[in-house]
């Protein structure tokens, strides 16, 4: 496994931790503000980029 793939795993996990914290912060109704939704969308885009790196590194 390449160093790039390992880095992508950890970066993805850190980003998902950010998502988890946003979800925890919205308890009990899990309603996000518009700003939180924008932040969440950006964070999920970053997660998808890390997954793309993993696909490229591990499945190519």
C-alpha positions as CSV (number, residue, x, y, z in Angstrom):
1,X,0.0,0.0,0.0
2,X,1.4,3.4,-1.0
3,X,1.9,6.3,1.4
4,X,-0.6,8.2,-0.6
5,X,-3.3,5.6,0.1
6,X,-2.5,5.5,3.8
7,X,-2.7,9.3,3.9
8,X,-6.1,9.1,2.1
9,X,-7.4,6.7,4.7
10,X,-6.5,8.9,7.6
11,X,-7.7,12.1,5.9
12,X,-11.0,10.5,5.1
13,X,-11.4,9.3,8.7
14,X,-10.6,12.8,10.1
15,X,-13.2,14.3,7.7
16,X,-15.8,11.7,8.8
17,X,-15.1,12.6,12.4
18,X,-16.0,16.1,11.5
19,X,-19.3,14.9,10.0
20,X,-19.9,12.8,13.1
21,X,-19.4,15.9,15.3
22,X,-21.9,17.9,13.2
23,X,-24.5,15.2,13.6
24,X,-23.9,15.0,17.3
25,X,-24.2,18.7,17.6
26,X,-27.6,18.6,16.0
27,X,-29.2,16.1,18.4
28,X,-32.0,15.5,19.1
29,X,-33.8,16.7,16.0
30,X,-30.8,16.5,13.5
31,X,-31.8,19.7,11.7
32,X,-28.9,21.5,10.2
33,X,-28.7,25.3,9.5
34,X,-27.9,26.4,6.0
35,X,-24.3,27.2,7.0
36,X,-24.0,23.7,8.5
37,X,-25.4,22.2,5.3
38,X,-22.8,24.1,3.2
39,X,-20.0,23.0,5.5
40,X,-21.3,19.4,5.5
41,X,-21.4,19.4,1.7
42,X,-17.9,20.7,1.4
43,X,-16.7,18.1,3.9
44,X,-18.4,15.3,2.1
45,X,-16.8,16.4,-1.2
46,X,-13.5,16.1,0.5
47,X,-14.3,12.6,1.7
48,X,-15.3,11.6,-1.9
49,X,-11.9,12.9,-3.1
50,X,-10.1,10.8,-0.5
51,X,-12.2,7.8,-1.7
52,X,-11.2,8.5,-5.3
53,X,-7.5,8.5,-4.2
54,X,-8.0,5.1,-2.5
55,X,-9.7,3.7,-5.6
56,X,-6.9,4.9,-7.8
57,X,-4.2,3.7,-5.5
58,X,-5.6,0.4,-4.4
59,X,-7.7,-0.8,-7.4
60,X,-5.6,0.3,-10.3
